[in-house]
């Protein structure tokens, strides 16, 4: 038996291993392919969501949880970034169709709990989750990974990050520093809204990123460091891996996921 094969990782395991296991929870990392200022890779969103999904599944598996990490879905909803070269866009309907069929596939194989680990702010799986749970005997959970430690972000980061700022740059420096060209970064200053309702957040719209600035960013990367990225990732992974362990161990009864 190979030490390189991980039973929690569908990319590396095989039929011989899978046939002997019963998984309770499947985790699907979803990202996007888009520019992040001038200094971060186009694969930023799928890169960090995949790493976090794998690390959390690894930790949960080591604690005895029956979890499996699915191969990542790299593309996301990026119509508002198409002014920048080689942005890859798929509609939310297309994304929902793919994710929905993966959920159905997992349910066919006996997995009744499914976690969508989202790495891109333009993806919105809430309507899909609501609909598919009405149609199928499956429990689906959505998680925007960058929100997991939001209550502690101010302990680590001293600048807001909406897109390609200090937090995302710190995470990239922690995970793949060889792909970060920090000297090329724009300042992330973005043109503000003209309406107070949008600024305050009680009215929302979709932003066309080319109208913000010329480098597809909203937030300064100044002050980013690998150490800050590692601190935030540890908060995220500790909390999310604990959730996966609890989810896998929970009894699915009539009250699930509520307390009986």
C-alpha positions in Angstrom: 0.0 0.0 0.0 1.5 3.3 -1.1 2.2 6.0 1.6 1.5 8.6 -1.1 -2.1 7.7 -1.5 -4.5 9.7 0.8 -8.0 8.2 1.3 -9.4 11.7 1.9 -8.2 12.9 -1.5 -10.1 11.8 -4.6 -7.4 13.0 -6.8 -4.9 10.5 -5.4 -6.9 7.6 -4.1 -8.1 4.6 -6.2 -10.8 2.1 -6.4 -9.1 -0.4 -4.2 -9.1 2.2 -1.3 -12.4 3.7 -2.0 -14.2 0.4 -2.1 -13.3 -0.2 1.5 -14.5 3.1 2.8 -17.8 4.9 3.4 -17.7 8.6 3.2 -20.2 10.9 5.0 -19.0 14.3 3.7 -17.7 15.5 0.4 -15.9 18.9 0.1 -15.7 20.7 -3.3 -13.4 23.7 -3.6 -14.6 26.3 -6.2 -12.6 29.3 -7.4 -12.2 31.6 -10.3 -9.6 32.5 -13.0 -9.1 36.2 -13.0 -6.5 39.0 -12.5 -5.7 40.1 -8.9 -3.9 43.4 -9.3 -0.6 43.0 -11.2 1.3 40.9 -8.7 -0.9 37.9 -7.9 -1.6 34.9 -10.1 -4.8 34.4 -12.1 -5.3 31.1 -10.2 -5.4 32.9 -6.9 -9.0 32.0 -6.0 -8.8 28.3 -7.0 -5.3 28.1 -5.5 -6.2 29.1 -2.0 -9.6 27.4 -1.9 -8.0 24.1 -3.0 -5.2 24.3 -0.4 -7.7 25.1 2.4 -10.1 22.3 1.3 -7.3 19.8 1.2 -5.7 20.9 4.5 -9.1 20.8 6.3 -10.0 17.4 4.9 -6.5 16.1 5.9 -7.0 17.3 9.5 -10.5 16.0 9.7 -9.5 12.6 8.3 -6.6 12.3 10.7 -9.1 12.9 13.5 -11.2 10.0 12.2 -13.8 11.8 10.1 -15.2 10.1 6.9 -14.5 13.0 4.5 -13.4 13.2 0.9 -12.0 16.2 -0.9 -13.1 16.4 -4.5 -11.0 17.8 -7.3 -11.4 21.6 -7.6 -13.7 23.4 -9.9 -11.5 26.3 -11.2 -13.9 28.6 -13.0 -16.3 31.1 -11.6 -18.7 34.0 -12.3 -16.5 36.8 -13.7 -18.6 38.8 -16.1 -17.7 42.0 -14.4 -13.9 41.5 -14.9 -14.0 40.6 -18.6 -12.4 44.0 -19.6 -9.1 42.5 -18.3 -7.3 40.0 -20.6 -7.8 36.2 -20.2 -10.4 36.5 -17.4 -12.4 33.2 -17.6 -16.1 33.6 -17.1 -18.9 31.1 -16.7 -22.5 32.0 -15.7 -23.9 31.2 -12.3 -26.4 29.0 -14.1 -23.6 26.9 -15.6 -21.7 26.7 -12.4 -24.9 25.7 -10.5 -25.6 23.0 -13.1 -22.1 21.5 -12.7 -22.1 21.7 -8.9 -25.6 20.3 -8.7 -24.7 17.3 -10.8 -21.7 16.6 -8.6 -23.9 16.8 -5.6 -26.3 14.3 -7.2 -23.3 12.0 -8.1 -22.1 12.1 -4.5 -25.6 11.3 -3.2 -25.8 8.3 -5.6 -22.7 7.0 -3.9 -24.1 7.3 -0.4 -22.7 10.7 0.6 -25.5 12.8 2.0 -23.5 15.8 3.3 -21.8 18.2 0.8 -19.7 21.3 1.5 -19.1 23.9 -1.2 -15.8 25.7 -0.2 -16.0 28.9 -2.2 -12.9 31.0 -3.0 -14.5 33.7 -5.2 -16.8 36.6 -4.1 -18.6 36.5 -7.5 -19.9 33.0 -6.9 -23.3 32.7 -5.1 -24.5 29.2 -4.3 -27.2 30.2 -1.9 -30.1 29.7 -4.3 -28.7 26.4 -5.5 -28.4 25.1 -2.0 -31.9 26.1 -1.1 -33.3 24.5 -4.3 -31.4 21.2 -4.3 -32.3 20.5 -0.6 -35.9 20.8 -1.6 -35.5 18.3 -4.4 -33.0 15.8 -3.1 -32.3 13.9 0.1 -29.0 15.7 0.7 -27.7 18.4 3.0 -25.5 21.1 1.4 -23.5 23.7 3.1 -21.7 26.7 1.6 -18.6 28.4 3.0 -16.8 31.5 1.7 -13.5 30.6 3.2 -12.2 34.2 3.7 -15.2 34.9 6.1 -14.4 32.0 8.4 -12.1 34.1 10.6 -13.7 37.5 10.0 -14.1 38.2 13.7 -10.3 38.0 14.1 -9.2 39.6 10.9 -8.5 43.0 12.5 -6.0 41.3 14.9 -3.9 40.3 11.9 -4.5 42.8 9.1 -4.5 46.6 9.4 -5.9 47.4 5.9 -9.3 46.4 4.4 -9.1 43.9 1.5 -11.9 43.7 -1.0 -9.8 42.2 -3.9 -6.1 41.5 -4.1 -5.2 43.6 -1.0 -3.3 42.9 2.2 -5.1 39.7 3.2 -5.1 38.0 -0.2 -1.5 38.9 -0.8 -0.5 37.6 2.6 -2.3 34.3 1.9 -0.5 34.1 -1.4 2.9 34.8 0.2 2.2 32.0 2.7 1.1 29.4 0.1 3.0 30.2 -3.1 5.4 33.0 -2.7 7.2 32.1 -5.9 4.1 33.4 -7.8 3.9 36.8 -6.1 5.6 39.7 -7.8 4.9 42.3 -5.1 7.0 45.0 -6.8 4.6 45.0 -9.7 1.5 45.7 -7.5 -0.7 48.7 -8.0 -1.9 50.6 -5.0 -5.4 49.2 -5.1 -7.1 52.6 -4.8 -10.5 52.2 -6.3 -13.0 54.8 -7.5 -15.8 55.1 -4.8 -19.5 54.9 -5.4 -21.4 58.2 -5.8 -24.4 57.0 -3.8 -24.4 56.8 0.0 -26.7 53.8 -0.1 -24.1 51.8 -2.0 -21.3 53.1 0.2 -23.2 52.1 3.3 -24.1 48.7 1.9 -27.9 48.7 2.2 -28.2 48.8 -1.6 -25.9 46.7 -3.6 -24.9 46.3 -7.3 -22.3 44.6 -9.4 -19.1 46.5 -9.9 -17.4 46.6 -13.3 -13.8 46.3 -12.1 -12.4 48.3 -15.1 -14.2 51.3 -13.7 -12.4 51.0 -10.3 -8.9 51.3 -11.6 -6.6 49.9 -14.3 -5.1 47.0 -12.3 -8.2 45.0 -11.1 -7.8 45.6 -7.4 -9.7 47.0 -4.5 -7.5 47.2 -1.5 -3.8 47.9 -0.9 -1.3 45.0 -0.6 1.0 47.2 1.5 2.0 45.5 4.7 1.3 42.0 3.5 3.5 39.2 4.8 3.6 35.4 4.8 3.4 35.4 8.6 0.1 37.2 8.5 -1.2 34.8 5.9 -0.2 31.8 7.9 -1.9 33.2 11.0 -5.2 33.7 9.2 -5.0 30.4 7.4 -4.6 28.6 10.7 -7.7 30.2 12.1 -9.6 29.2 9.0 -8.3 25.7 8.9 -8.8 25.0 12.6 -12.4 26.2 12.5 -13.4 24.5 9.2 -11.7 21.2 10.0 -13.6 21.1 13.3 -16.8 21.7 11.4 -16.0 18.9 9.0 -15.4 16.5 11.9 -18.6 17.5 13.6 -20.6 17.3 10.3 -19.3 13.8 9.5 -20.0 12.5 13.1 -23.5 14.0 13.3 -26.6 11.8 13.1 -28.8 12.8 10.2 -32.3 12.7 11.7 -35.5 14.6 11.1 -34.2 17.7 12.9 -30.8 17.8 11.2 -28.9 20.1 11.1 -30.9 21.7 14.0 -30.7 20.5 17.6 -33.4 17.8 18.1 
